[in-house]
Amino acid sequence: MSSRPINLDHAATTPLREEVLEAMLPFYRNGVGNPSGSHSLSRAAVRALDDARERLAATLGAAPREVVFTSGGTEADNLALTGTVRAALDAGVGSPVIVTSAVEHPAVRETAKAANGWTAPVDRDAVVDLDILKDLIGKAGDALACVSLMLVNNETGTLQPLGDAAEIVEQVTGGGGLVHSDAVQGFAWCDLSREAAEADLVSLSAHKFGGPQGVGALLVRERARRRLRPVLFGGPQEQELRAGTQNVAGAVGMSVAAELTHAEREDARRRCDELGDRLVAALTRMDGVEPAVARKRRVGAICNLRFRGIRAEELLLLLDALGVYASAGSACASGALEPSPVLAAMGVDAGAAKEHVRFSLGYETTVDDVDSAVRIVSAAVERLRT
């Protein structure tokens, strides 16, 4: 057993960074006012919230007014999709349409399903079929409310051609279509000021890049504001797009985590690409172990591997006992008996899908972590096979 647990499940959540904790502690120790109040404690909360909004916006290449704080990525996705549908209904569209890919996170997939969503298929590497996406956008016509395409897939690490998709939306709709990107998994590895510049709406979640759980944001470009409606009703707190008292400490923590991630991203991605390649190269030397997605189509930090003849559930239980944390896919689907919808959309049959394990690296992963994990996983696989 390893001397300490090895966390290779960063795609599920990341450890809270020490700098983030230090930034948040004063709000818990000294108390925090309600930003909607009028006394000095409330004014201090407003200043902290405004500062967090400005700092987060700077990492996104956006204006502070374009940042809407939420309770997390799921709420941000719901606001983006349901909010555009409600705006379209207000504009007189009878049956607004959302177009997504077949490998979206459940927060997008289920929201779109509940709102007349149309789905574009993907190839063997989980990359959306742009030709069919274009056809669906054309078929939707003026009823199109939004096209939603995640930047980095949370189960496979696949990078989606967001820029190409946005260009198609521009061409087909004449600039009238909105593009949303679930960048919850992408922020840690992609500079959104460049790689999501064409998206009108972008979802983020702090705990995916060293921030606290329970806080996220939706980037709402100024050009998209008039075509979005709130989905939570109450006060006007978040620029009349999200009601409810803001999580001030969480927003502060998210902004600090975003700044650190943004500053370190290039080096972190290079290092985790190398570590992920090291992990995959070592494990695929074993018979019957193969990657789910071609390396050139994904970020190196997310490694989805098939272990032929071994049920992922059994391997994960053994690895947990041996001190290695991994998963079978989306953390939102843990415990589910059904095979991953993402793998199914890629053409993986139900039996094979149950043999896939996701290893995901993060800012704290080291060479020793990877090498120790390789030894432990290799021994666990041999044990299960014999």
Contacts in CASP RR format, 6 or more apart in sequence:
PFRMAT RR
TARGET T0000
AUTHOR 0000-0000-0000
METHOD contacts of the structure
MODEL  1
MSSRPINLDHAATTPLREEVLEAMLPFYRNGVGNPSGSHSLSRAAVRALD
DARERLAATLGAAPREVVFTSGGTEADNLALTGTVRAALDAGVGSPVIVT
SAVEHPAVRETAKAANGWTAPVDRDAVVDLDILKDLIGKAGDALACVSLM
LVNNETGTLQPLGDAAEIVEQVTGGGGLVHSDAVQGFAWCDLSREAAEAD
LVSLSAHKFGGPQGVGALLVRERARRRLRPVLFGGPQEQELRAGTQNVAG
AVGMSVAAELTHAEREDARRRCDELGDRLVAALTRMDGVEPAVARKRRVG
AICNLRFRGIRAEELLLLLDALGVYASAGSACASGALEPSPVLAAMGVDA
GAAKEHVRFSLGYETTVDDVDSAVRIVSAAVERLRT
1 322 0 8 1.000
1 323 0 8 1.000
1 376 0 8 1.000
2 322 0 8 1.000
2 323 0 8 1.000
2 324 0 8 1.000
2 372 0 8 1.000
2 373 0 8 1.000
2 376 0 8 1.000
5 323 0 8 1.000
5 324 0 8 1.000
5 325 0 8 1.000
6 323 0 8 1.000
6 324 0 8 1.000
6 325 0 8 1.000
6 369 0 8 1.000
6 372 0 8 1.000
6 373 0 8 1.000
6 376 0 8 1.000
7 15 0 8 1.000
7 325 0 8 1.000
7 364 0 8 1.000
7 365 0 8 1.000
7 369 0 8 1.000
8 279 0 8 1.000
8 324 0 8 1.000
8 325 0 8 1.000
8 326 0 8 1.000
8 359 0 8 1.000
8 360 0 8 1.000
8 361 0 8 1.000
8 365 0 8 1.000
8 369 0 8 1.000
8 373 0 8 1.000
9 325 0 8 1.000
9 326 0 8 1.000
9 327 0 8 1.000
9 331 0 8 1.000
9 358 0 8 1.000
9 359 0 8 1.000
9 360 0 8 1.000
10 301 0 8 1.000
10 360 0 8 1.000
10 361 0 8 1.000
10 362 0 8 1.000
10 365 0 8 1.000
11 154 0 8 1.000
11 155 0 8 1.000
11 157 0 8 1.000
11 185 0 8 1.000
11 208 0 8 1.000
11 301 0 8 1.000
11 302 0 8 1.000
11 327 0 8 1.000
11 329 0 8 1.000
11 331 0 8 1.000
11 358 0 8 1.000
11 360 0 8 1.000
12 327 0 8 1.000
12 331 0 8 1.000
12 360 0 8 1.000
13 207 0 8 1.000
13 208 0 8 1.000
13 213 0 8 1.000
13 331 0 8 1.000
14 188 0 8 1.000
14 207 0 8 1.000
14 208 0 8 1.000
14 209 0 8 1.000
14 210 0 8 1.000
14 211 0 8 1.000
14 362 0 8 1.000
14 363 0 8 1.000
15 210 0 8 1.000
15 364 0 8 1.000
16 207 0 8 1.000
16 210 0 8 1.000
16 211 0 8 1.000
16 212 0 8 1.000
17 210 0 8 1.000
17 211 0 8 1.000
17 256 0 8 1.000
17 257 0 8 1.000
17 260 0 8 1.000
17 363 0 8 1.000
19 256 0 8 1.000
19 260 0 8 1.000
20 210 0 8 1.000
20 211 0 8 1.000
20 212 0 8 1.000
20 253 0 8 1.000
20 256 0 8 1.000
20 257 0 8 1.000
20 260 0 8 1.000
23 252 0 8 1.000
23 253 0 8 1.000
23 256 0 8 1.000
24 212 0 8 1.000
24 249 0 8 1.000
24 250 0 8 1.000
24 252 0 8 1.000
24 253 0 8 1.000
27 48 0 8 1.000
27 248 0 8 1.000
27 249 0 8 1.000
27 252 0 8 1.000
28 249 0 8 1.000
31 41 0 8 1.000
32 41 0 8 1.000
32 44 0 8 1.000
32 45 0 8 1.000
32 48 0 8 1.000
32 248 0 8 1.000
32 249 0 8 1.000
33 41 0 8 1.000
33 42 0 8 1.000
33 44 0 8 1.000
33 45 0 8 1.000
33 248 0 8 1.000
34 42 0 8 1.000
34 45 0 8 1.000
34 245 0 8 1.000
35 42 0 8 1.000
35 45 0 8 1.000
35 46 0 8 1.000
35 49 0 8 1.000
35 237 0 8 1.000
35 245 0 8 1.000
35 246 0 8 1.000
35 248 0 8 1.000
36 42 0 8 1.000
36 235 0 8 1.000
36 237 0 8 1.000
36 245 0 8 1.000
45 248 0 8 1.000
48 248 0 8 1.000
48 251 0 8 1.000
48 252 0 8 1.000
49 69 0 8 1.000
49 246 0 8 1.000
49 248 0 8 1.000
49 251 0 8 1.000
49 252 0 8 1.000
50 64 0 8 1.000
51 252 0 8 1.000
51 255 0 8 1.000
52 69 0 8 1.000
52 248 0 8 1.000
52 250 0 8 1.000
52 251 0 8 1.000
52 252 0 8 1.000
52 253 0 8 1.000
52 254 0 8 1.000
52 255 0 8 1.000
53 64 0 8 1.000
53 67 0 8 1.000
53 69 0 8 1.000
53 251 0 8 1.000
53 255 0 8 1.000
54 64 0 8 1.000
55 255 0 8 1.000
55 256 0 8 1.000
55 258 0 8 1.000
55 259 0 8 1.000
56 67 0 8 1.000
56 217 0 8 1.000
56 251 0 8 1.000
56 254 0 8 1.000
56 255 0 8 1.000
56 258 0 8 1.000
57 63 0 8 1.000
57 64 0 8 1.000
57 66 0 8 1.000
57 67 0 8 1.000
58 259 0 8 1.000
59 192 0 8 1.000
59 193 0 8 1.000
59 258 0 8 1.000
59 259 0 8 1.000
59 261 0 8 1.000
59 262 0 8 1.000
60 66 0 8 1.000
60 67 0 8 1.000
60 192 0 8 1.000
60 193 0 8 1.000
60 202 0 8 1.000
60 219 0 8 1.000
61 192 0 8 1.000
61 193 0 8 1.000
62 193 0 8 1.000
62 219 0 8 1.000
62 221 0 8 1.000
63 222 0 8 1.000
65 222 0 8 1.000
65 239 0 8 1.000
66 219 0 8 1.000
66 220 0 8 1.000
66 221 0 8 1.000
66 222 0 8 1.000
67 217 0 8 1.000
67 219 0 8 1.000
67 220 0 8 1.000
68 76 0 8 1.000
68 79 0 8 1.000
68 217 0 8 1.000
68 218 0 8 1.000
68 219 0 8 1.000
68 220 0 8 1.000
68 238 0 8 1.000
68 239 0 8 1.000
68 241 0 8 1.000
68 242 0 8 1.000
69 215 0 8 1.000
69 216 0 8 1.000
69 217 0 8 1.000
69 238 0 8 1.000
69 242 0 8 1.000
69 246 0 8 1.000
69 247 0 8 1.000
69 251 0 8 1.000
69 254 0 8 1.000
70 76 0 8 1.000
70 79 0 8 1.000
70 215 0 8 1.000
70 216 0 8 1.000
70 217 0 8 1.000
70 218 0 8 1.000
70 238 0 8 1.000
70 242 0 8 1.000
71 214 0 8 1.000
71 215 0 8 1.000
71 216 0 8 1.000
71 247 0 8 1.000
72 204 0 8 1.000
72 205 0 8 1.000
72 206 0 8 1.000
72 214 0 8 1.000
72 215 0 8 1.000
72 216 0 8 1.000
72 217 0 8 1.000
73 107 0 8 1.000
73 182 0 8 1.000
73 184 0 8 1.000
73 203 0 8 1.000
73 204 0 8 1.000
73 205 0 8 1.000
73 216 0 8 1.000
74 107 0 8 1.000
74 205 0 8 1.000
75 216 0 8 1.000
75 242 0 8 1.000
76 184 0 8 1.000
76 203 0 8 1.000
76 204 0 8 1.000
76 205 0 8 1.000
76 216 0 8 1.000
76 217 0 8 1.000
76 218 0 8 1.000
77 105 0 8 1.000
77 107 0 8 1.000
77 108 0 8 1.000
77 111 0 8 1.000
77 148 0 8 1.000
77 180 0 8 1.000
77 182 0 8 1.000
77 203 0 8 1.000
78 107 0 8 1.000
78 111 0 8 1.000
78 231 0 8 1.000
79 218 0 8 1.000
79 228 0 8 1.000
79 230 0 8 1.000
79 231 0 8 1.000
79 241 0 8 1.000
79 242 0 8 1.000
80 146 0 8 1.000
80 148 0 8 1.000
80 180 0 8 1.000
80 201 0 8 1.000
80 203 0 8 1.000
80 218 0 8 1.000
80 228 0 8 1.000
81 98 0 8 1.000
81 108 0 8 1.000
81 111 0 8 1.000
81 112 0 8 1.000
81 115 0 8 1.000
81 145 0 8 1.000
81 146 0 8 1.000
81 148 0 8 1.000
81 180 0 8 1.000
82 111 0 8 1.000
82 115 0 8 1.000
82 231 0 8 1.000
83 228 0 8 1.000
83 229 0 8 1.000
83 230 0 8 1.000
83 231 0 8 1.000
84 96 0 8 1.000
84 98 0 8 1.000
84 145 0 8 1.000
84 146 0 8 1.000
84 178 0 8 1.000
84 180 0 8 1.000
84 201 0 8 1.000
84 227 0 8 1.000
84 228 0 8 1.000
84 229 0 8 1.000
85 96 0 8 1.000
85 98 0 8 1.000
85 115 0 8 1.000
85 116 0 8 1.000
85 145 0 8 1.000
85 146 0 8 1.000
86 229 0 8 1.000
86 231 0 8 1.000
87 145 0 8 1.000
87 226 0 8 1.000
87 227 0 8 1.000
87 228 0 8 1.000
87 229 0 8 1.000
88 94 0 8 1.000
88 96 0 8 1.000
88 143 0 8 1.000
88 145 0 8 1.000
88 227 0 8 1.000
89 96 0 8 1.000
90 229 0 8 1.000
91 227 0 8 1.000
93 142 0 8 1.000
93 143 0 8 1.000
93 145 0 8 1.000
94 143 0 8 1.000
95 116 0 8 1.000
95 143 0 8 1.000
96 115 0 8 1.000
96 116 0 8 1.000
96 143 0 8 1.000
96 144 0 8 1.000
96 145 0 8 1.000
97 116 0 8 1.000
97 117 0 8 1.000
97 118 0 8 1.000
97 140 0 8 1.000
97 141 0 8 1.000
97 143 0 8 1.000
97 144 0 8 1.000
97 145 0 8 1.000
98 111 0 8 1.000
98 112 0 8 1.000
98 115 0 8 1.000
98 116 0 8 1.000
98 117 0 8 1.000
98 118 0 8 1.000
98 145 0 8 1.000
98 146 0 8 1.000
98 147 0 8 1.000
98 148 0 8 1.000
99 117 0 8 1.000
99 118 0 8 1.000
99 119 0 8 1.000
99 120 0 8 1.000
99 133 0 8 1.000
99 136 0 8 1.000
99 137 0 8 1.000
99 140 0 8 1.000
99 144 0 8 1.000
99 146 0 8 1.000
99 147 0 8 1.000
99 148 0 8 1.000
100 108 0 8 1.000
100 109 0 8 1.000
100 112 0 8 1.000
100 117 0 8 1.000
100 118 0 8 1.000
100 119 0 8 1.000
100 120 0 8 1.000
100 147 0 8 1.000
100 148 0 8 1.000
100 149 0 8 1.000
101 119 0 8 1.000
101 120 0 8 1.000
101 121 0 8 1.000
101 122 0 8 1.000
101 128 0 8 1.000
101 133 0 8 1.000
101 148 0 8 1.000
101 149 0 8 1.000
101 150 0 8 1.000
101 160 0 8 1.000
102 119 0 8 1.000
102 120 0 8 1.000
102 121 0 8 1.000
102 122 0 8 1.000
102 128 0 8 1.000
102 341 0 8 1.000
102 345 0 8 1.000
103 122 0 8 1.000
103 126 0 8 1.000
103 128 0 8 1.000
103 150 0 8 1.000
103 153 0 8 1.000
103 155 0 8 1.000
103 156 0 8 1.000
103 158 0 8 1.000
103 341 0 8 1.000
103 342 0 8 1.000
103 345 0 8 1.000
103 346 0 8 1.000
104 112 0 8 1.000
104 148 0 8 1.000
104 149 0 8 1.000
104 150 0 8 1.000
104 182 0 8 1.000
105 150 0 8 1.000
105 154 0 8 1.000
105 182 0 8 1.000
105 184 0 8 1.000
105 185 0 8 1.000
105 330 0 8 1.000
105 332 0 8 1.000
106 330 0 8 1.000
106 332 0 8 1.000
106 333 0 8 1.000
107 182 0 8 1.000
107 332 0 8 1.000
108 148 0 8 1.000
108 150 0 8 1.000
108 182 0 8 1.000
109 341 0 8 1.000
112 119 0 8 1.000
112 148 0 8 1.000
115 145 0 8 1.000
118 136 0 8 1.000
118 139 0 8 1.000
118 140 0 8 1.000
120 128 0 8 1.000
120 129 0 8 1.000
120 132 0 8 1.000
120 133 0 8 1.000
120 136 0 8 1.000
121 128 0 8 1.000
121 129 0 8 1.000
121 132 0 8 1.000
121 345 0 8 1.000
122 128 0 8 1.000
122 129 0 8 1.000
122 345 0 8 1.000
122 346 0 8 1.000
123 129 0 8 1.000
123 346 0 8 1.000
124 346 0 8 1.000
124 347 0 8 1.000
125 156 0 8 1.000
125 158 0 8 1.000
125 293 0 8 1.000
125 294 0 8 1.000
125 297 0 8 1.000
125 298 0 8 1.000
125 346 0 8 1.000
126 153 0 8 1.000
126 156 0 8 1.000
126 157 0 8 1.000
126 158 0 8 1.000
126 293 0 8 1.000
126 297 0 8 1.000
126 342 0 8 1.000
126 345 0 8 1.000
126 346 0 8 1.000
127 158 0 8 1.000
127 160 0 8 1.000
127 161 0 8 1.000
127 297 0 8 1.000
128 149 0 8 1.000
128 160 0 8 1.000
128 161 0 8 1.000
128 165 0 8 1.000
130 161 0 8 1.000
130 164 0 8 1.000
130 165 0 8 1.000
130 168 0 8 1.000
133 147 0 8 1.000
133 165 0 8 1.000
133 168 0 8 1.000
134 168 0 8 1.000
134 172 0 8 1.000
137 144 0 8 1.000
137 147 0 8 1.000
137 168 0 8 1.000
137 169 0 8 1.000
137 172 0 8 1.000
137 173 0 8 1.000
138 144 0 8 1.000
138 172 0 8 1.000
138 173 0 8 1.000
141 172 0 8 1.000
141 173 0 8 1.000
144 173 0 8 1.000
144 176 0 8 1.000
144 177 0 8 1.000
145 178 0 8 1.000
146 177 0 8 1.000
146 178 0 8 1.000
146 179 0 8 1.000
146 180 0 8 1.000
146 201 0 8 1.000
147 165 0 8 1.000
147 169 0 8 1.000
147 177 0 8 1.000
147 178 0 8 1.000
147 179 0 8 1.000
147 180 0 8 1.000
148 179 0 8 1.000
148 180 0 8 1.000
148 181 0 8 1.000
148 182 0 8 1.000
149 160 0 8 1.000
149 162 0 8 1.000
149 165 0 8 1.000
149 179 0 8 1.000
149 180 0 8 1.000
149 181 0 8 1.000
149 182 0 8 1.000
150 160 0 8 1.000
150 181 0 8 1.000
150 182 0 8 1.000
150 183 0 8 1.000
150 184 0 8 1.000
150 185 0 8 1.000
151 159 0 8 1.000
151 160 0 8 1.000
151 162 0 8 1.000
151 181 0 8 1.000
151 182 0 8 1.000
151 183 0 8 1.000
151 185 0 8 1.000
151 186 0 8 1.000
151 190 0 8 1.000
151 192 0 8 1.000
151 195 0 8 1.000
151 196 0 8 1.000
152 158 0 8 1.000
152 159 0 8 1.000
152 160 0 8 1.000
152 183 0 8 1.000
152 185 0 8 1.000
152 186 0 8 1.000
152 189 0 8 1.000
152 190 0 8 1.000
152 298 0 8 1.000
152 299 0 8 1.000
152 302 0 8 1.000
153 160 0 8 1.000
153 185 0 8 1.000
153 298 0 8 1.000
153 302 0 8 1.000
153 342 0 8 1.000
154 184 0 8 1.000
154 185 0 8 1.000
154 302 0 8 1.000
154 329 0 8 1.000
154 330 0 8 1.000
155 302 0 8 1.000
155 304 0 8 1.000
155 329 0 8 1.000
155 330 0 8 1.000
155 340 0 8 1.000
155 342 0 8 1.000
155 343 0 8 1.000
155 358 0 8 1.000
156 292 0 8 1.000
156 293 0 8 1.000
156 298 0 8 1.000
156 302 0 8 1.000
156 304 0 8 1.000
156 342 0 8 1.000
156 346 0 8 1.000
156 358 0 8 1.000
157 185 0 8 1.000
157 293 0 8 1.000
157 298 0 8 1.000
157 299 0 8 1.000
157 300 0 8 1.000
157 301 0 8 1.000
157 302 0 8 1.000
157 304 0 8 1.000
158 293 0 8 1.000
158 297 0 8 1.000
158 298 0 8 1.000
159 190 0 8 1.000
159 297 0 8 1.000
159 298 0 8 1.000
159 299 0 8 1.000
162 179 0 8 1.000
162 181 0 8 1.000
162 195 0 8 1.000
162 196 0 8 1.000
162 198 0 8 1.000
162 199 0 8 1.000
163 198 0 8 1.000
165 179 0 8 1.000
166 179 0 8 1.000
166 198 0 8 1.000
166 199 0 8 1.000
167 198 0 8 1.000
169 175 0 8 1.000
169 176 0 8 1.000
169 177 0 8 1.000
169 178 0 8 1.000
169 179 0 8 1.000
170 177 0 8 1.000
170 198 0 8 1.000
177 200 0 8 1.000
178 200 0 8 1.000
178 201 0 8 1.000
178 224 0 8 1.000
178 227 0 8 1.000
179 198 0 8 1.000
179 199 0 8 1.000
179 200 0 8 1.000
179 201 0 8 1.000
180 199 0 8 1.000
180 200 0 8 1.000
180 201 0 8 1.000
180 202 0 8 1.000
180 203 0 8 1.000
181 196 0 8 1.000
181 199 0 8 1.000
181 201 0 8 1.000
181 202 0 8 1.000
181 203 0 8 1.000
182 203 0 8 1.000
183 190 0 8 1.000
183 192 0 8 1.000
183 196 0 8 1.000
183 199 0 8 1.000
183 202 0 8 1.000
183 203 0 8 1.000
183 204 0 8 1.000
184 203 0 8 1.000
184 204 0 8 1.000
184 205 0 8 1.000
184 208 0 8 1.000
185 208 0 8 1.000
185 302 0 8 1.000
186 192 0 8 1.000
186 208 0 8 1.000
186 299 0 8 1.000
187 204 0 8 1.000
187 208 0 8 1.000
187 209 0 8 1.000
187 258 0 8 1.000
187 261 0 8 1.000
188 208 0 8 1.000
188 209 0 8 1.000
188 261 0 8 1.000
188 265 0 8 1.000
188 268 0 8 1.000
188 301 0 8 1.000
188 362 0 8 1.000
188 363 0 8 1.000
189 265 0 8 1.000
189 268 0 8 1.000
189 269 0 8 1.000
189 272 0 8 1.000
189 299 0 8 1.000
189 301 0 8 1.000
190 196 0 8 1.000
190 265 0 8 1.000
191 262 0 8 1.000
191 265 0 8 1.000
192 202 0 8 1.000
192 219 0 8 1.000
196 202 0 8 1.000
199 219 0 8 1.000
199 221 0 8 1.000
200 220 0 8 1.000
200 221 0 8 1.000
200 223 0 8 1.000
200 224 0 8 1.000
201 218 0 8 1.000
201 219 0 8 1.000
201 220 0 8 1.000
201 221 0 8 1.000
201 224 0 8 1.000
201 228 0 8 1.000
202 218 0 8 1.000
202 219 0 8 1.000
203 216 0 8 1.000
203 217 0 8 1.000
203 218 0 8 1.000
203 219 0 8 1.000
204 216 0 8 1.000
204 217 0 8 1.000
204 218 0 8 1.000
204 219 0 8 1.000
204 254 0 8 1.000
204 258 0 8 1.000
205 214 0 8 1.000
205 215 0 8 1.000
205 216 0 8 1.000
206 212 0 8 1.000
206 213 0 8 1.000
206 214 0 8 1.000
206 215 0 8 1.000
206 216 0 8 1.000
206 250 0 8 1.000
206 253 0 8 1.000
206 254 0 8 1.000
206 257 0 8 1.000
206 258 0 8 1.000
207 213 0 8 1.000
207 214 0 8 1.000
207 215 0 8 1.000
209 257 0 8 1.000
209 258 0 8 1.000
209 261 0 8 1.000
209 363 0 8 1.000
210 257 0 8 1.000
210 260 0 8 1.000
210 261 0 8 1.000
210 363 0 8 1.000
211 253 0 8 1.000
211 254 0 8 1.000
211 256 0 8 1.000
211 257 0 8 1.000
212 249 0 8 1.000
212 250 0 8 1.000
212 253 0 8 1.000
212 254 0 8 1.000
212 257 0 8 1.000
214 247 0 8 1.000
214 250 0 8 1.000
215 247 0 8 1.000
215 250 0 8 1.000
215 251 0 8 1.000
215 253 0 8 1.000
215 254 0 8 1.000
216 254 0 8 1.000
217 254 0 8 1.000
218 241 0 8 1.000
218 242 0 8 1.000
220 228 0 8 1.000
220 241 0 8 1.000
225 241 0 8 1.000
228 241 0 8 1.000
229 241 0 8 1.000
230 240 0 8 1.000
230 241 0 8 1.000
230 242 0 8 1.000
230 243 0 8 1.000
232 242 0 8 1.000
232 243 0 8 1.000
232 244 0 8 1.000
233 243 0 8 1.000
234 243 0 8 1.000
234 244 0 8 1.000
235 243 0 8 1.000
235 244 0 8 1.000
236 243 0 8 1.000
237 243 0 8 1.000
237 244 0 8 1.000
237 245 0 8 1.000
237 246 0 8 1.000
238 244 0 8 1.000
238 246 0 8 1.000
261 268 0 8 1.000
261 363 0 8 1.000
264 363 0 8 1.000
268 362 0 8 1.000
268 363 0 8 1.000
269 299 0 8 1.000
269 301 0 8 1.000
272 299 0 8 1.000
272 300 0 8 1.000
272 301 0 8 1.000
272 361 0 8 1.000
272 362 0 8 1.000
272 365 0 8 1.000
273 299 0 8 1.000
273 300 0 8 1.000
273 301 0 8 1.000
275 301 0 8 1.000
275 361 0 8 1.000
275 365 0 8 1.000
275 366 0 8 1.000
275 367 0 8 1.000
275 369 0 8 1.000
275 370 0 8 1.000
276 300 0 8 1.000
276 301 0 8 1.000
276 303 0 8 1.000
276 359 0 8 1.000
276 361 0 8 1.000
276 370 0 8 1.000
277 295 0 8 1.000
277 300 0 8 1.000
278 367 0 8 1.000
278 370 0 8 1.000
278 371 0 8 1.000
279 303 0 8 1.000
279 359 0 8 1.000
279 361 0 8 1.000
279 370 0 8 1.000
279 373 0 8 1.000
279 374 0 8 1.000
280 291 0 8 1.000
280 295 0 8 1.000
280 303 0 8 1.000
280 305 0 8 1.000
282 371 0 8 1.000
282 374 0 8 1.000
282 378 0 8 1.000
283 289 0 8 1.000
283 305 0 8 1.000
283 374 0 8 1.000
283 377 0 8 1.000
283 378 0 8 1.000
284 290 0 8 1.000
284 291 0 8 1.000
284 305 0 8 1.000
286 378 0 8 1.000
286 381 0 8 1.000
288 306 0 8 1.000
288 307 0 8 1.000
288 308 0 8 1.000
288 309 0 8 1.000
289 305 0 8 1.000
289 306 0 8 1.000
289 307 0 8 1.000
289 308 0 8 1.000
289 381 0 8 1.000
290 305 0 8 1.000
290 306 0 8 1.000
290 308 0 8 1.000
291 303 0 8 1.000
291 304 0 8 1.000
291 305 0 8 1.000
291 306 0 8 1.000
292 304 0 8 1.000
292 305 0 8 1.000
292 306 0 8 1.000
292 343 0 8 1.000
292 346 0 8 1.000
292 348 0 8 1.000
292 356 0 8 1.000
293 304 0 8 1.000
300 361 0 8 1.000
301 360 0 8 1.000
301 361 0 8 1.000
301 362 0 8 1.000
302 358 0 8 1.000
302 359 0 8 1.000
302 360 0 8 1.000
302 361 0 8 1.000
303 358 0 8 1.000
303 359 0 8 1.000
303 360 0 8 1.000
303 361 0 8 1.000
304 329 0 8 1.000
304 356 0 8 1.000
304 357 0 8 1.000
304 358 0 8 1.000
304 359 0 8 1.000
305 356 0 8 1.000
305 357 0 8 1.000
305 358 0 8 1.000
305 359 0 8 1.000
306 352 0 8 1.000
306 355 0 8 1.000
306 356 0 8 1.000
307 315 0 8 1.000
307 355 0 8 1.000
307 356 0 8 1.000
307 357 0 8 1.000
307 381 0 8 1.000
308 355 0 8 1.000
309 355 0 8 1.000
309 385 0 8 1.000
310 355 0 8 1.000
310 381 0 8 1.000
310 384 0 8 1.000
310 385 0 8 1.000
311 354 0 8 1.000
311 355 0 8 1.000
312 328 0 8 1.000
312 354 0 8 1.000
312 355 0 8 1.000
312 356 0 8 1.000
312 357 0 8 1.000
313 328 0 8 1.000
313 354 0 8 1.000
314 384 0 8 1.000
315 357 0 8 1.000
315 377 0 8 1.000
315 380 0 8 1.000
315 381 0 8 1.000
315 384 0 8 1.000
316 326 0 8 1.000
316 327 0 8 1.000
316 328 0 8 1.000
316 357 0 8 1.000
318 380 0 8 1.000
318 383 0 8 1.000
318 384 0 8 1.000
319 325 0 8 1.000
319 326 0 8 1.000
319 376 0 8 1.000
319 377 0 8 1.000
319 380 0 8 1.000
322 376 0 8 1.000
322 379 0 8 1.000
322 380 0 8 1.000
323 376 0 8 1.000
324 373 0 8 1.000
324 376 0 8 1.000
324 377 0 8 1.000
326 357 0 8 1.000
326 358 0 8 1.000
326 359 0 8 1.000
326 360 0 8 1.000
327 334 0 8 1.000
327 357 0 8 1.000
327 358 0 8 1.000
327 360 0 8 1.000
328 334 0 8 1.000
328 340 0 8 1.000
328 354 0 8 1.000
328 356 0 8 1.000
328 357 0 8 1.000
328 358 0 8 1.000
329 340 0 8 1.000
329 342 0 8 1.000
329 356 0 8 1.000
329 358 0 8 1.000
330 340 0 8 1.000
330 342 0 8 1.000
333 340 0 8 1.000
339 348 0 8 1.000
339 350 0 8 1.000
339 351 0 8 1.000
339 353 0 8 1.000
339 354 0 8 1.000
340 348 0 8 1.000
340 353 0 8 1.000
340 356 0 8 1.000
343 352 0 8 1.000
343 353 0 8 1.000
343 356 0 8 1.000
344 350 0 8 1.000
344 353 0 8 1.000
348 356 0 8 1.000
359 373 0 8 1.000
361 370 0 8 1.000
END
